[in-house]
Amino acid sequence: MKKFFSNIKKYYKYAVRSAKAELKSEVSDSYLNWLWWIIEPFCFMLIYTFVFGVIFPNNTPYFASFVFIGLTAWDFFNRMITGSVKLITNNRDLVTKVYIPKYILLLSKSFTYLFKMGISLIITFGLMIFQHVPLSIHLLWFIPIIIVLYIISFGIGMILMHFGVTLNDLGNLTNIALRMVFYLSGIFYNINEKLGSKNPKLCFFLLRVNPIAFCMNELRKTMLFAKAPSIEGLLFWLVIGLILCATGAHVIHKNENSYAKVI
């Protein structure tokens, strides 16, 4: 891990510049420019809130904010996982011509995803104010929860990044797995309300074994319902995330000289 942190420090500025360049290129040909970063998540929130709040009535308090918090966390996790699988092969020219630790590519991507998540969080806070959500000191817990989510996503992303070089079907398998996780993560429903009394074991399983469901639930507890998060759960997933990062960094360091030959 010493080499990992050393490389992060060395190539950090490159990752930031690369992320800025990618963000600029995304909207360079768009008439609305950067406004799309606001319009896109806001429209998705309206669509899902209408479908699951009007067509399929839901009694969850502050439902629009509830949905948007879930979508914000899911969107970041989903982007990190799907974007990592073919990241090395999609950067063939850079990988084959210049030496750069391969996880720096993921670090750069993660900065663009963090930027977009930041915009979604700003919209979320505005929506919470609009819905008169009572604010409390527990709201500040959203910062460590997002840090834990980032570490977990980065660790999984590094591992998938490595195997994505040689396993051509990994992208399809990942999409299938993410689709299943999407519906089991409680983005549009409260897992505790739906399963807490009917099937407590399944409820515990979904909230504790699925990291994205856990992070969503803790974000909602702290941001909407003025409750403290599960410290034990956060520490558990922080340790798991660090183990995943250490594993991913080790695998990439061990094999990074062979990537150029494979692709």
Stockholm file with secondary structure:
# STOCKHOLM 1.0

chainA/1-263         MKKFFSNIKKYYKYAVRSAKAELKSEVSDSYLNWLWWIIEPFCFMLIYTFVFGVIFPNNTPYFASFVFIGLTAWDFFNRMITGSVKLITNNRDLVTKVYIPKYILLLSKSFTYLFKMGISLIITFGLMIFQHVPLSIHLLWFIPIIIVLYIISFGIGMILMHFGVTLNDLGNLTNIALRMVFYLSGIFYNINEKLGSKNPKLCFFLLRVNPIAFCMNELRKTMLFAKAPSIEGLLFWLVIGLILCATGAHVIHKNENSYAKVI
#=GR chainA/1-263 SS CHHHHHHHHHHHHHHHHHHHHHHHHHHTTCSSGGGHHHHHHHHHHHHHHHIIIIITTCCCTTHHHHHHHHHHHHHHHHHHHHHHHTHHHHTHHHHHHSCCCTHHHHHHHHHHHHHHHHHHHHHHHHHHHHTTCCCCGGGGGHHHHHHHHHHHHHHHHHHHHHHTTTCTTHHHHHHHHHHHHHHHTTSSSCHHHHHTTTCHHHHHHHHHHCHHHHHHHHHHHHHTSCCCCCHHHHHHHHHHHHHHHHHHHHHHHHHHHHHHHHC
#=GC SS_cons         CHHHHHHHHHHHHHHHHHHHHHHHHHHTTCSSGGGHHHHHHHHHHHHHHHIIIIITTCCCTTHHHHHHHHHHHHHHHHHHHHHHHTHHHHTHHHHHHSCCCTHHHHHHHHHHHHHHHHHHHHHHHHHHHHTTCCCCGGGGGHHHHHHHHHHHHHHHHHHHHHHTTTCTTHHHHHHHHHHHHHHHTTSSSCHHHHHTTTCHHHHHHHHHHCHHHHHHHHHHHHHTSCCCCCHHHHHHHHHHHHHHHHHHHHHHHHHHHHHHHHC
//
